[in-house]
Amino acid sequence: MNVKTDGLDALRAEIGIGEIASLIERTARWVAPETFRLLPVWYPEHARRRHFFKCGWSEPQTNTNRTTKVTVHKVEGNIKANQALTLALGLRKSSRPNWTCCHLWGVDDATFQKSNDVVSDHRFYSCVANMVLLPTPLKAFTDVMPEIKAMMRICARNLYGWQCDHESMLEVNESLDHWNDWSDYPKSWVRVPGEGRPLGVVDLTPKIEAQIAKRRAAIFQDLEHAGTFYPRDEVKTALAYWGIEVPQVAG
């Protein structure tokens, strides 16, 4: 048996895009639009590849390699984005084994060699309209199959009434504006802004509302009291972008 040059071609020969999209449609979990509107960005102090600090943002948080004994400053990978999505869905980390946080808007690079400026931006990294929860094996489809990613972005922007306007997304958004191939688009996914909801939307609950209130209070508290390394300017920029008013006592 010959190995095809491109593994995606081999996959497409066995399973259609519509079948893959249907798998995602039936298993994905989406944050409710009402939850998104109450708190669009959950951890504006964090972004991909930014450094972690401890003791109230006053000391670097480091990791030491057990073998080499080399100590490095710990950086954000996907920890806070995962936490934001978990809370916005009313879950706990322990209650979602084998589920993975998938960012919808970001650099499309199946080789993972390009810098992802979108999730390195404090405005978008922990934005819950920029994420969906998927069974871990299915995340690979969204990472490497442009057809799947395009359909998920269309659903998300119609569901939330927002699309990422980072400068690196200009061509992507333009391509979505001209999207007209609905043949494989899942039936429950939103085609017209504000009309309908995909399967898997988790409704806003009192529990989620309580988490939102707690997170907002923590953001404002940190703006006023966090240590030297707290990124106040980035946080204020992110909050302003989302129209979240900072109380006068904060910052």
trRosetta pair geometry for C-beta under 8 A, 3 or more apart (Angstrom, degrees):
i j d omega theta_ij theta_ji phi_ij phi_ji
3 10 7.9 -45 -162 -67 55 146
4 7 6.8 143 76 -89 102 32
4 9 5.2 -134 153 81 144 111
4 10 4.4 178 30 -58 136 100
4 13 8.0 158 -53 0 159 138
5 9 7.1 32 62 31 77 140
6 9 4.3 85 79 -2 100 106
6 10 7.3 -173 98 -6 56 81
7 10 5.4 -51 -154 35 43 114
7 11 6.3 44 149 -21 71 102
8 11 5.4 -51 -148 36 36 113
8 12 6.2 36 154 -20 68 104
8 144 6.6 -147 -80 138 123 115
8 145 6.7 160 -138 -93 124 86
9 12 5.8 -52 -143 37 31 109
9 13 6.5 36 153 -25 61 104
10 13 5.8 -54 -155 28 31 114
10 14 7.0 13 153 -7 62 110
11 14 6.0 -73 -158 42 34 102
11 15 6.3 -40 172 44 74 96
12 15 7.3 -86 -124 67 25 56
12 16 7.3 52 -158 -115 67 37
12 17 7.2 2 -126 -49 96 80
15 19 5.0 -110 -175 78 91 136
15 20 6.2 103 132 -52 115 90
16 19 4.8 101 59 3 78 100
16 20 7.2 -143 100 -2 45 85
16 184 7.1 -148 147 -115 103 122
17 20 5.7 -56 -151 38 35 111
17 21 6.1 35 152 -19 68 108
17 145 7.5 174 -122 173 94 134
17 147 5.0 -41 -141 113 139 147
17 148 7.0 -150 -155 -62 92 79
17 184 4.5 6 103 -159 104 164
18 21 5.6 -54 -143 39 31 112
18 22 6.2 36 154 -24 64 106
18 183 7.2 -80 -72 128 121 76
18 184 3.8 -127 -76 -134 78 86
19 22 5.6 -52 -148 33 30 115
19 23 6.8 38 151 -23 61 99
20 23 5.7 -49 -157 28 34 114
20 24 6.8 27 150 -11 64 104
20 141 5.5 177 -179 -141 124 147
20 145 7.1 -6 128 90 159 171
20 148 6.1 -71 120 -87 122 124
21 24 5.7 -57 -152 40 35 109
21 25 6.1 43 148 -27 68 105
21 148 6.2 -164 -84 -117 81 82
21 151 5.9 -14 -123 91 128 161
21 184 5.5 124 13 155 147 95
21 185 7.0 -103 163 -126 158 24
21 186 5.2 -151 145 -48 105 95
22 25 5.3 -46 -142 32 34 118
22 26 6.4 25 161 -14 65 107
22 186 6.1 150 -93 -105 53 100
23 26 6.3 -65 -152 39 25 103
23 27 6.3 -12 163 9 63 119
23 138 6.3 -164 125 -112 114 126
24 27 6.4 -80 -138 51 26 91
24 28 5.2 31 174 -37 73 115
24 134 6.7 -28 -134 -124 90 116
24 138 5.7 154 -91 179 83 137
24 141 6.8 -128 -59 82 125 142
24 142 7.6 114 -114 -56 145 103
24 148 6.9 116 -10 -159 157 114
24 152 7.3 -69 144 -81 148 114
24 186 7.6 -125 78 -46 87 144
25 28 6.8 -37 -117 19 15 108
25 186 3.7 162 -84 -135 142 156
25 187 7.7 79 -169 38 158 65
25 188 6.0 130 -170 46 116 108
25 189 6.5 -98 -113 -43 107 101
25 198 6.6 -125 -144 -167 78 108
25 199 5.7 75 164 41 77 118
25 200 7.7 -172 175 -3 42 123
26 199 6.2 -7 -110 100 38 150
26 200 7.7 129 175 -47 17 116
27 134 6.8 71 111 -148 104 65
27 135 5.2 -34 156 -10 140 113
27 138 6.6 150 82 -15 136 161
27 200 7.1 40 122 -88 16 141
28 132 5.2 -4 -168 167 117 123
28 133 6.8 139 -163 74 61 55
28 134 5.5 -24 -107 -94 79 76
28 138 7.9 -121 -71 109 83 149
28 198 7.2 -10 81 130 119 135
28 199 7.6 107 58 89 82 82
28 200 4.8 137 90 98 63 168
29 89 5.9 51 143 -132 127 141
29 99 7.6 1 20 -156 127 137
29 132 6.9 154 71 -174 49 73
29 133 4.1 -17 59 63 104 111
29 134 7.9 -160 23 -66 74 35
29 200 4.8 -125 -99 177 40 106
29 201 7.9 135 -164 -99 53 17
29 202 5.9 29 -173 -32 100 112
30 132 5.7 -27 -94 -123 71 95
30 133 7.9 -152 -64 26 30 80
30 156 7.8 -162 -134 -103 121 79
30 159 6.8 -51 173 163 147 166
30 197 7.8 -166 77 -175 138 93
30 198 5.8 89 -4 64 149 114
30 200 5.5 96 5 107 85 93
30 201 4.7 -36 73 -98 105 65
30 202 7.0 -180 76 8 48 75
31 35 5.0 -112 176 80 98 130
31 36 5.7 114 117 -55 119 91
31 85 7.1 -117 -54 -139 116 70
31 88 4.6 -11 -117 138 126 122
31 89 6.2 -101 -91 -71 74 75
31 128 4.4 11 12 158 172 117
31 129 7.1 -103 66 -76 123 49
31 131 7.4 57 -10 76 120 89
31 201 7.7 -16 97 -148 14 73
31 202 6.6 -35 -116 52 36 98
32 35 4.5 97 62 1 86 103
32 36 7.1 -150 96 -4 48 85
32 201 5.5 91 -92 174 67 102
32 202 6.0 -105 -34 84 91 54
32 203 5.3 70 -74 -131 144 31
32 204 4.8 -117 72 -37 147 79
33 36 5.4 -53 -149 36 38 116
33 37 6.3 36 155 -21 69 104
33 159 6.0 -151 -68 158 107 77
33 160 5.5 -178 -115 -108 89 56
33 161 7.4 70 -145 7 125 98
33 197 8.0 -123 -10 -106 109 108
34 37 5.9 -52 -147 35 31 110
34 38 6.6 31 154 -20 63 105
34 203 7.8 21 42 -162 125 62
34 204 4.3 -83 92 -20 120 141
35 38 5.9 -58 -152 33 31 110
35 39 7.2 -41 171 45 64 82
35 88 5.3 122 155 -166 135 92
35 128 6.6 -68 119 108 106 154
35 202 7.9 8 -12 90 151 88
35 204 4.8 179 -59 -90 84 96
35 208 5.8 -50 -112 152 118 140
35 212 7.3 -154 -151 -69 75 131
36 39 7.7 -107 -155 69 22 46
36 40 5.7 41 -179 -106 71 65
36 88 7.8 57 -72 -164 59 135
36 128 5.4 -145 -101 83 80 106
36 129 4.9 69 -138 -58 137 99
36 160 5.3 -61 115 -132 169 111
36 162 7.8 -154 158 23 137 133
37 40 7.2 16 -111 -62 21 85
38 204 7.4 109 -3 -127 138 138
38 209 7.2 -83 179 -118 168 72
38 212 5.1 0 128 -162 123 159
39 42 6.0 70 141 -87 118 72
39 88 7.6 -141 79 -101 107 106
39 128 7.6 62 99 5 79 129
39 212 4.6 -171 -11 -143 134 100
39 215 6.3 80 -161 82 161 127
39 216 6.3 -126 -101 -61 122 100
39 244 7.8 50 -128 -98 61 135
40 127 5.6 -10 159 -137 83 88
40 128 6.9 -147 -161 32 39 85
40 129 6.6 -30 -148 1 87 111
40 162 7.8 58 -135 -4 127 176
40 242 4.4 -158 56 -145 134 133
40 244 7.5 -142 33 -44 99 116
41 44 5.0 70 128 -71 126 91
41 122 7.7 72 -177 152 146 68
41 123 6.5 -96 -84 -160 151 41
41 124 7.8 -76 -104 -80 116 17
41 125 8.0 66 -146 58 105 65
41 126 5.4 91 -164 84 72 87
41 127 5.0 -36 -91 -84 78 70
41 128 7.9 -168 -92 -5 30 74
41 238 5.6 -111 104 164 166 115
41 239 7.5 -128 62 -85 125 52
41 242 5.5 -153 4 -35 108 157
41 244 7.7 -116 45 -10 97 143
42 80 7.7 -171 94 165 100 92
42 83 7.6 -152 116 103 136 84
42 84 3.6 158 53 -128 141 108
42 87 6.8 144 -150 64 152 127
42 88 6.8 -119 -61 -49 141 112
42 126 4.6 -110 52 151 81 120
42 128 6.6 69 -25 -43 113 103
42 215 5.5 -43 -154 -179 83 153
43 46 4.4 -7 138 31 116 112
43 80 4.2 -102 80 171 168 127
43 81 7.7 -116 44 -68 126 43
43 83 7.1 64 -38 77 140 113
43 84 5.7 -119 -2 -64 102 117
43 125 7.4 -68 81 98 95 105
43 126 4.0 133 43 -49 84 170
43 215 8.0 -84 -66 -161 63 117
44 122 5.2 64 -170 167 68 105
44 123 7.4 22 -130 -92 95 37
44 126 6.9 -118 -62 50 41 120
44 219 6.6 58 32 -136 107 126
44 234 7.1 180 157 126 87 82
44 235 4.6 109 114 -134 112 69
44 238 3.7 178 -147 88 119 146
44 239 6.0 -63 -52 -49 176 78
45 57 8.0 -89 -175 -88 140 135
45 122 7.3 15 -100 -141 8 121
45 219 7.5 -171 -24 -126 105 81
45 222 6.5 -52 -58 124 149 152
45 226 7.9 155 -121 -77 150 179
45 230 6.5 -48 -138 -156 126 81
45 231 5.8 147 -148 47 69 96
45 234 7.4 109 -126 90 41 109
45 235 5.3 -2 -79 -82 70 116
46 50 6.2 -172 -153 63 53 131
46 76 5.4 146 -169 -105 102 157
46 79 8.0 -94 -177 74 153 90
46 80 4.2 64 92 45 161 164
46 122 7.3 136 74 -124 27 82
46 125 6.3 -123 110 103 76 141
46 126 6.3 72 71 -35 101 127
47 50 4.8 81 60 -16 76 127
47 76 6.5 132 84 73 29 148
47 119 6.9 158 -168 153 78 53
47 120 5.3 78 152 -167 116 35
47 121 6.1 -166 -137 73 138 11
47 122 4.7 -88 -52 -77 123 59
47 125 4.3 -175 -122 -29 65 153
47 234 7.5 -99 -12 170 129 143
48 76 5.7 -131 -122 104 29 102
48 77 7.1 25 -136 -155 81 22
48 78 7.4 6 -102 -79 98 59
48 81 8.0 0 -64 -27 90 130
48 116 6.4 0 83 81 158 110
48 119 4.3 50 -9 124 134 97
48 120 4.8 -77 66 -81 93 61
48 125 5.8 -172 -18 -121 79 122
49 75 5.3 -3 -152 172 40 132
49 76 6.4 -56 4 63 16 81
49 120 5.6 -14 37 -114 113 105
50 75 6.5 150 74 -154 23 83
50 76 5.0 12 53 16 75 121
50 120 7.5 140 -39 -152 89 72
50 231 7.4 -53 -164 -32 142 150
51 60 6.7 -46 169 -133 128 90
51 61 7.7 157 168 44 82 82
51 73 5.2 -23 -132 152 115 122
51 74 7.0 105 -156 80 65 53
51 75 5.7 -53 -95 -100 47 71
51 76 7.7 -91 -38 -11 4 84
51 229 7.6 -72 93 177 116 132
52 60 7.7 90 88 -165 61 57
52 61 4.1 -51 111 54 103 126
52 73 7.6 174 45 170 71 77
52 74 4.4 -27 38 93 122 104
52 75 6.8 -165 -10 -102 86 18
52 76 6.5 132 -58 -57 89 74
53 57 4.6 71 96 -132 134 49
53 58 6.9 138 165 28 120 25
53 59 6.2 144 -167 73 84 37
53 60 6.0 -60 -112 -105 74 32
53 61 5.7 -179 -120 -12 15 93
53 227 7.1 -134 141 69 138 122
53 229 4.6 152 -77 88 163 140
53 230 7.7 -118 62 -67 144 56
54 57 8.0 165 66 -66 7 25
54 58 7.7 -58 93 53 49 67
54 59 5.3 -36 66 73 81 95
54 60 7.6 12 19 113 85 17
54 61 4.5 105 -28 -78 100 100
55 58 4.6 -71 105 55 102 101
55 59 4.6 44 36 18 125 109
55 227 6.9 38 109 -28 80 154
56 225 7.4 -63 -166 128 126 89
56 226 5.6 -163 175 -139 80 61
56 227 4.8 111 114 -24 85 105
57 222 7.3 92 -10 -159 139 106
57 226 4.3 38 32 175 137 105
57 227 3.9 -177 89 49 75 90
57 228 7.0 -166 129 51 89 44
57 229 4.8 -149 175 68 84 83
57 230 4.0 53 149 -59 165 84
58 227 3.2 -132 -67 -137 77 164
58 228 6.0 81 -122 19 63 87
58 229 6.8 173 -96 14 19 100
59 227 7.8 -4 -13 110 55 168
60 73 5.3 -67 -171 -123 125 101
60 74 8.0 149 171 28 81 78
60 229 7.6 136 -73 -73 62 169
61 73 7.4 88 71 -159 51 65
61 74 4.8 -47 106 39 93 122
62 71 5.0 26 167 -179 134 102
62 72 6.4 160 -154 81 86 30
62 73 5.8 -57 -101 -101 77 41
62 74 6.0 179 -123 -18 19 87
63 71 7.1 169 86 -148 37 60
63 72 5.9 -18 60 61 85 81
63 74 5.0 97 -20 -77 101 96
64 69 6.4 -7 -180 -156 105 43
64 70 7.1 172 -149 84 62 32
64 71 4.5 -25 -95 -93 84 81
64 72 8.0 155 -89 16 38 61
65 68 4.4 16 96 46 133 92
65 69 6.4 -66 75 -12 79 13
65 70 4.9 16 27 49 118 79
65 71 7.7 -142 10 -71 72 36
65 72 7.8 45 -27 2 96 102
66 69 7.7 12 -168 -71 16 53
76 79 6.2 -116 -146 33 75 99
76 80 6.3 -33 -144 11 123 110
76 125 7.9 40 133 -178 143 150
78 81 5.1 -62 -166 50 69 116
78 82 5.5 78 135 -30 87 102
78 101 6.1 177 166 71 120 122
79 82 6.0 -64 -158 35 24 111
79 83 6.5 19 151 -17 63 109
80 83 5.2 -49 -143 37 39 115
80 84 6.2 45 154 -24 67 100
80 125 7.3 44 87 132 109 115
80 126 5.6 -55 130 -84 100 124
81 84 5.7 -50 -148 33 31 113
81 85 6.5 26 156 -13 64 106
81 101 5.4 157 122 139 98 151
81 103 6.9 -36 -174 -69 152 102
81 119 7.3 -22 -68 -151 149 115
81 125 5.8 -106 -75 163 107 77
81 126 5.4 -142 -99 -98 61 65
81 131 6.4 167 178 -86 101 144
82 85 6.1 -61 -149 39 28 106
82 86 6.1 31 154 -23 65 110
82 93 7.5 57 143 -109 112 105
82 101 4.5 -142 -97 -12 67 142
83 86 5.6 -54 -145 35 30 115
83 87 6.4 24 159 -14 65 107
83 93 7.5 -34 -103 -66 69 113
84 87 6.2 -62 -150 39 26 105
84 88 6.1 19 157 -15 65 114
84 126 4.2 144 -43 -164 161 97
84 128 6.1 -139 145 -73 107 90
84 131 7.4 123 93 23 107 157
85 88 5.7 -59 -140 42 30 109
85 89 6.2 20 161 -11 65 112
85 101 4.9 155 30 -115 152 112
85 128 6.2 149 -98 -124 63 85
85 131 4.8 -104 -86 123 125 144
85 133 5.8 154 157 -64 128 99
86 89 6.2 -71 -153 42 24 103
86 91 4.8 -97 -164 78 73 100
86 92 6.8 54 171 -139 119 13
86 93 5.7 -16 -136 -72 162 65
86 96 6.5 -142 -118 17 99 146
86 101 8.0 -72 -39 -70 80 116
87 90 7.6 42 -178 -71 34 24
87 91 7.5 -105 -72 53 21 63
87 208 7.4 128 156 -134 65 74
87 211 4.6 -172 -178 171 106 145
87 215 7.1 118 131 -55 155 135
88 128 4.5 -175 -148 -120 177 148
88 208 6.6 60 -154 -150 36 115
88 211 7.5 -145 -76 101 39 135
89 133 6.3 -10 -55 -13 161 145
89 202 4.7 81 -147 49 76 162
89 208 7.7 -132 115 -101 4 123
90 202 6.2 -154 23 160 108 132
90 205 5.5 43 -94 38 148 125
90 207 5.2 82 -137 94 105 119
90 208 4.7 -70 -72 -63 94 98
90 211 7.6 -168 -100 3 55 142
91 95 5.3 -144 -166 77 91 115
91 96 5.3 47 165 -41 146 121
92 95 4.6 82 58 6 83 107
92 96 7.5 177 82 -3 44 91
93 96 6.5 -79 -153 42 31 98
94 97 7.7 -2 -172 -49 40 88
96 99 4.2 -65 172 41 100 130
96 133 7.1 -67 -160 -165 141 138
98 135 6.4 4 138 -154 92 74
98 136 4.9 -100 -170 1 62 118
99 133 5.3 17 172 178 119 104
99 134 6.8 158 -158 81 72 29
99 135 6.2 -56 -105 -101 63 38
99 136 6.5 -135 -106 -44 11 78
100 133 7.3 154 74 -155 33 60
100 134 5.7 -30 63 68 84 81
100 135 7.5 25 17 137 88 16
100 136 4.5 98 -24 -106 115 67
100 139 4.7 -45 84 -50 140 143
101 131 5.6 -21 -167 -160 93 125
101 133 6.3 -34 -96 -101 53 68
102 131 6.5 140 73 -155 47 67
102 132 5.3 -27 64 64 102 78
102 133 7.3 157 16 -105 86 18
102 134 5.1 24 -13 7 132 120
102 139 5.2 -166 -85 -125 115 95
102 142 5.2 54 -169 80 141 156
103 106 5.0 56 117 -21 127 131
103 118 7.4 152 161 105 137 119
103 119 5.6 -54 -114 -78 169 126
103 130 5.7 -2 -150 148 80 95
103 131 5.8 -40 -99 -94 50 75
104 129 8.0 -73 39 141 135 54
104 130 5.4 -146 41 -165 92 49
104 131 6.6 -147 -9 -78 90 21
104 132 6.3 72 -59 -5 107 101
104 142 7.9 -73 -109 -171 57 131
104 149 7.5 153 -157 -158 63 80
104 152 5.7 -139 -131 126 106 110
104 153 5.5 149 169 -91 108 72
104 156 5.2 56 173 -17 171 167
104 164 8.0 170 93 -17 90 122
105 118 5.4 -140 125 -179 86 154
105 124 6.6 -86 85 -171 120 132
105 130 5.1 -75 30 -138 102 100
105 153 6.8 100 -77 -118 77 110
105 163 7.2 142 -87 -172 138 67
105 164 3.6 132 171 -1 163 145
105 166 7.4 139 150 20 122 116
105 169 6.1 -4 -167 -102 109 144
105 172 7.8 146 -139 109 83 153
106 116 4.8 5 -172 -158 112 116
106 118 4.3 -143 -108 57 62 130
106 119 5.4 -2 -106 -23 124 103
107 114 5.0 -128 150 104 147 122
107 115 7.1 105 -10 93 161 40
107 116 4.6 -138 22 -111 109 67
107 117 6.7 87 -45 19 114 73
107 118 6.6 -178 -25 6 69 105
107 168 6.4 -44 -82 152 85 139
108 146 6.4 53 -166 -104 142 95
108 149 6.7 157 -111 98 113 164
108 172 7.3 145 -17 -94 122 124
109 112 6.1 143 110 -74 100 23
109 113 6.1 -122 165 44 133 66
109 114 4.1 179 -62 26 163 112
109 116 7.7 -137 29 -75 119 88
110 143 6.4 107 -123 139 68 81
110 144 4.1 71 -126 -121 115 82
111 114 7.8 87 70 -7 93 81
115 120 7.2 -13 169 -16 97 147
116 119 5.0 9 126 34 119 101
116 120 6.3 142 95 -18 68 96
117 120 5.4 -66 -144 45 35 113
117 121 6.5 47 155 -36 67 102
117 166 6.6 169 110 170 101 139
117 168 5.1 128 60 -17 124 150
118 121 5.9 -57 -164 19 30 114
118 124 5.3 -70 175 101 78 150
118 130 7.8 -169 154 -158 117 140
118 164 6.1 28 -144 175 125 152
118 166 5.0 -165 -106 28 82 164
118 168 6.3 -120 -52 65 89 124
118 169 6.7 69 -87 -48 125 114
119 124 6.5 -102 -94 104 41 100
119 125 4.9 90 -163 -109 63 78
120 125 7.2 78 -73 -73 8 116
121 124 4.8 41 81 26 108 103
121 125 6.4 178 73 -33 51 87
121 166 6.1 -168 -3 -102 162 128
122 125 6.3 -41 -124 15 28 114
122 231 7.1 -153 -84 110 149 139
122 234 4.4 117 -9 165 159 108
122 235 6.7 -103 167 -80 148 42
122 237 6.9 94 71 76 124 102
122 238 4.4 -98 121 -60 101 132
123 127 7.0 15 144 -49 56 124
123 166 8.0 165 73 -74 120 97
123 237 7.1 -78 -63 121 103 90
123 238 4.5 -166 -88 -122 60 81
123 241 4.8 -10 -127 65 126 162
123 242 7.2 170 -151 -38 87 96
124 127 5.0 -49 -145 5 43 127
124 130 5.4 101 -173 -64 83 167
124 164 5.7 53 -124 -126 137 116
124 166 6.4 -51 -28 -46 155 124
125 130 7.9 -112 -142 84 5 147
127 130 4.1 68 82 6 103 114
127 131 7.3 158 91 -8 59 93
127 242 7.9 -174 -110 -86 105 130
128 131 5.8 -66 -144 43 42 106
129 156 6.3 128 178 179 78 105
129 159 7.9 -177 -141 90 95 98
129 160 4.0 106 -133 -147 126 172
129 162 5.3 52 130 70 161 123
130 156 7.8 87 -104 174 30 149
130 164 6.3 67 -105 -66 113 117
132 152 6.8 -111 8 -168 152 124
132 156 7.3 -116 -49 -84 116 118
134 138 4.6 -120 171 81 119 111
134 139 5.1 149 83 -69 131 75
134 142 6.9 -178 -23 -4 166 136
135 138 4.9 75 68 7 85 111
135 139 7.9 -144 90 -25 45 79
136 139 6.0 -39 -161 2 40 115
137 140 6.6 -38 178 9 49 110
138 141 5.6 -37 -173 20 63 115
138 142 7.3 52 140 -11 76 98
139 142 5.7 -59 -159 39 47 107
139 143 6.2 48 146 -26 75 107
140 143 5.5 -56 -147 34 35 115
140 144 6.3 -12 171 14 70 111
141 144 7.1 -85 -143 51 21 80
141 145 5.1 -27 -171 21 66 127
141 148 5.0 -12 150 72 99 178
142 145 7.1 -51 -89 48 18 87
142 148 5.6 -114 -94 117 54 119
142 149 5.5 108 -159 -84 67 81
142 152 6.4 -3 -121 7 112 159
145 148 4.2 56 94 12 112 113
145 149 6.7 161 88 -12 60 86
146 149 5.6 -58 -143 41 36 110
146 150 6.0 40 159 -24 70 106
147 150 5.9 -54 -149 33 28 111
147 151 6.6 23 156 -15 62 107
147 184 7.1 22 162 78 125 145
148 151 6.0 -59 -152 37 30 107
148 152 6.4 26 154 -16 66 109
149 152 5.8 -58 -148 39 32 110
149 153 6.3 33 155 -20 66 107
150 153 5.8 -56 -150 35 30 111
150 154 6.5 31 153 -20 64 105
150 175 7.2 -78 -125 119 121 115
150 176 6.6 -172 -157 -94 87 86
150 179 6.7 166 165 -105 116 130
151 154 5.7 -51 -149 34 33 112
151 155 6.5 34 153 -17 65 104
151 184 7.2 -92 -76 101 151 93
151 185 5.5 -172 -137 -114 118 78
151 186 7.3 108 162 5 132 87
151 189 6.8 48 167 127 96 170
152 155 5.7 -52 -149 37 34 112
152 156 6.2 33 153 -20 66 107
153 156 5.6 -54 -144 38 32 111
153 157 6.2 23 162 -14 67 107
153 163 7.1 62 179 -131 97 107
153 172 7.4 -87 180 162 171 113
153 176 6.0 -98 111 -98 119 141
154 157 6.3 -57 -143 39 26 102
154 158 6.3 19 159 -11 62 112
154 176 5.8 -175 -82 -153 84 108
154 179 5.9 -91 -89 70 138 168
154 185 7.5 -53 82 -128 140 125
154 189 7.5 72 94 149 94 124
154 190 8.0 -160 132 81 74 74
154 191 7.8 10 147 -120 115 48
155 158 6.1 -68 -150 43 26 106
155 159 6.0 25 156 -22 66 114
155 186 7.7 8 -80 52 140 108
155 189 4.0 -70 -102 -165 122 109
155 190 5.3 114 -148 38 64 80
155 198 5.7 40 -174 -55 131 134
156 159 5.6 -59 -142 37 28 111
156 160 6.0 -8 172 10 67 113
156 163 7.6 112 101 -101 96 73
157 160 6.6 -65 -128 53 26 87
157 161 7.4 68 178 -110 56 7
157 162 6.4 -123 -132 82 68 33
157 163 4.1 3 -111 -70 126 99
157 176 7.1 84 25 152 152 151
157 193 7.5 -55 130 -97 72 98
158 161 7.8 26 -161 -68 21 47
158 190 3.8 -166 107 114 120 114
158 191 6.6 177 -150 98 171 4
158 192 6.4 121 -154 95 126 14
158 193 4.7 -128 -142 -89 68 52
158 194 7.4 -108 178 -5 72 42
158 195 7.7 -49 171 43 112 73
159 190 4.9 158 -64 14 74 148
159 197 6.6 80 -128 -126 105 65
159 198 6.7 -51 -82 -3 136 100
159 201 7.7 -167 -155 -94 134 125
161 193 5.8 86 -97 -164 75 115
161 194 6.7 37 -70 -59 108 89
163 169 7.6 -165 148 143 96 140
163 173 5.7 127 129 -115 140 111
163 176 7.3 -173 -133 76 156 155
164 169 5.0 119 101 -17 99 173
164 173 7.8 -145 72 -66 65 115
165 169 6.7 -133 -134 70 16 121
165 173 7.4 21 -106 -54 59 160
166 169 4.9 84 64 3 81 109
167 170 6.2 -11 -167 -29 47 111
169 172 4.7 -61 -160 47 68 119
169 173 5.5 68 141 -26 91 102
170 173 6.1 -59 -148 36 26 107
170 174 6.4 26 155 -19 62 107
171 174 5.6 -53 -147 35 33 113
171 175 6.5 34 154 -20 65 103
172 175 5.9 -58 -154 34 30 110
172 176 6.6 28 150 -18 64 105
173 176 5.6 -53 -149 35 36 112
173 177 6.6 46 150 -28 65 99
174 177 5.5 -47 -154 24 35 117
174 178 7.1 13 155 -2 63 105
175 178 6.2 -69 -156 45 34 98
175 179 7.1 64 143 -59 64 83
176 179 5.3 -16 -155 -24 44 119
181 184 7.3 9 140 24 98 89
181 185 7.6 145 113 -33 61 105
182 185 4.5 -56 -153 21 63 129
182 191 7.1 25 -122 -119 129 127
185 189 6.0 -114 173 64 89 126
185 191 7.2 88 138 -89 146 101
186 189 4.4 89 70 -9 96 110
186 198 7.2 59 97 -135 130 104
186 199 8.0 -93 153 17 137 106
188 196 7.2 -163 -170 166 56 121
188 197 7.5 -18 171 102 95 48
188 198 5.0 101 122 -143 98 53
188 199 4.6 61 101 -23 164 85
189 198 4.8 16 -101 -97 57 108
190 193 7.4 70 152 -103 124 27
190 194 8.0 119 -165 23 134 16
190 195 6.5 141 -151 74 94 62
190 196 5.0 174 -106 81 78 96
190 197 6.8 -3 -63 -102 109 24
190 198 6.4 -86 -20 -43 81 83
191 195 7.3 -42 61 79 70 112
191 196 7.5 31 21 45 73 136
192 195 4.2 15 79 34 103 129
192 196 7.6 88 51 19 82 104
197 201 4.7 -54 172 -6 124 152
198 201 6.1 124 66 -41 69 96
204 208 5.5 -123 -150 75 60 134
204 209 6.6 70 175 -55 100 90
205 208 4.9 98 51 8 73 98
205 209 7.0 -130 99 -4 40 88
206 209 5.3 -53 -144 38 35 116
206 210 6.3 40 155 -24 66 101
207 210 5.8 -52 -153 31 30 112
207 211 6.8 29 149 -17 62 103
208 211 5.5 -52 -152 35 38 113
208 212 6.4 43 148 -23 67 102
209 212 5.5 -50 -150 32 34 115
209 213 6.5 34 153 -17 65 103
210 213 5.8 -52 -149 36 33 111
210 214 6.3 35 152 -19 64 108
211 214 5.6 -55 -147 38 32 114
211 215 6.2 30 156 -19 66 107
212 215 5.9 -57 -146 37 28 108
212 216 6.3 28 157 -18 64 107
213 216 5.9 -54 -145 36 29 110
213 217 6.4 29 156 -18 63 108
214 217 5.9 -58 -151 36 28 111
214 218 6.4 28 153 -20 64 108
215 218 5.6 -54 -148 35 33 113
215 219 6.5 36 153 -22 65 102
216 219 5.8 -52 -151 31 33 112
216 220 6.5 24 156 -11 65 107
216 244 7.8 -145 -129 -163 104 128
217 220 6.0 -60 -149 41 31 106
217 221 6.1 34 152 -22 66 110
218 221 5.5 -53 -143 37 30 114
218 222 6.3 30 158 -19 64 106
219 222 6.0 -59 -151 36 27 108
219 223 6.5 32 152 -24 63 104
219 235 7.1 177 -165 -169 98 125
219 239 7.5 143 157 -83 138 126
220 223 5.6 -47 -149 29 34 116
220 224 6.8 23 156 -10 62 107
220 246 6.5 160 -114 -148 92 77
220 247 5.7 47 -151 24 137 108
220 249 8.0 61 170 79 111 89
220 250 4.4 -97 -162 -81 81 150
221 224 6.2 -69 -158 41 30 104
221 225 5.9 -31 169 28 69 115
221 226 7.9 96 119 -41 66 86
221 250 7.7 -71 -58 -110 18 111
222 225 6.6 -82 -123 58 25 74
222 226 4.0 27 -165 -39 76 123
222 230 6.0 -173 168 -143 99 143
222 235 7.7 -146 101 -128 113 169
223 226 7.1 19 -52 13 13 107
223 230 7.7 -169 -103 144 34 138
223 232 6.2 104 -140 -128 72 93
223 235 6.3 -151 -92 110 97 142
223 236 7.5 103 -130 -67 124 87
223 246 6.5 -101 128 -149 173 128
223 250 4.2 53 88 178 125 106
223 251 4.3 -49 164 -50 111 94
224 249 6.3 2 -97 134 141 80
224 250 4.7 -95 -51 -125 99 60
224 251 6.4 -90 -76 -35 59 42
226 230 3.5 90 111 -61 127 153
226 232 7.9 175 65 -69 114 91
227 230 5.9 130 63 -20 51 98
230 235 7.5 -18 162 -13 92 139
231 234 4.1 -8 146 34 119 118
231 235 5.9 133 97 -24 78 90
232 235 5.7 -59 -145 39 30 111
232 236 6.1 28 160 -18 68 108
232 251 6.0 145 -162 -122 119 109
233 236 5.9 -57 -147 38 28 108
233 237 6.3 29 154 -19 63 108
234 237 5.7 -55 -148 36 31 113
234 238 6.3 31 154 -19 65 106
235 238 5.8 -55 -148 36 30 110
235 239 6.3 27 156 -16 66 108
236 239 5.8 -54 -143 39 31 109
236 240 6.1 32 156 -20 65 108
236 246 6.8 -41 -121 -32 84 152
236 251 6.4 112 -79 -140 120 167
237 240 5.8 -56 -146 37 28 111
237 241 6.4 35 153 -26 63 104
238 241 5.7 -51 -151 28 31 115
238 242 6.7 9 157 -1 63 108
239 242 6.2 -69 -151 48 31 98
239 244 4.2 -90 -162 71 84 106
239 245 7.9 170 157 -54 112 7
239 246 5.9 73 124 -54 154 101
240 243 7.5 39 -173 -73 32 28
240 244 7.6 -89 -60 50 23 68
246 250 4.9 -114 177 79 101 120
246 251 6.0 -1 156 25 148 126
247 250 5.0 87 64 2 82 104
